[in-house]
Amino acid sequence: MTKSNAKAYWKENIRYVLILLLVWFLVSYGAGIIFKDVLNNIKLGGFKLGFWFAQQGSMYVFVILIFVYVRLMNKLDKKYGYDE
């Protein structure tokens, strides 16, 4: 691999990580804390939605984001020839 390919690979990887961390931040901090009062008007399984996001929703989203990251990295590895 060339040095420019490695730099491009790393740059794209960091971009994916930052986007996924932003999504997780918006779900965990935004939905669980900032927009809690608005979301509490909606009920999910008998619980207020703001409470649900603060307690469980952010964890579920984090696990989903792990799978999304794995999928993105597999595609990125193939794109730059790092797949096995």
Sequence and secondary structure as in RCSB ss.txt:
>XXXX:A:sequence
MTKSNAKAYWKENIRYVLILLLVWFLVSYGAGIIFKDVLNNIKLGGFKLGFWFAQQGSMYVFVILIFVYVRLMNK
LDKKYGYDE
>XXXX:A:secstr
  HHHHHHHHHHHHHHHHHHHHHHHIIIIIIIIITHHHHTTSEETTEEHHHHIIIIIHHHHHHHHHHHHHHHHHH
HHHHHT   
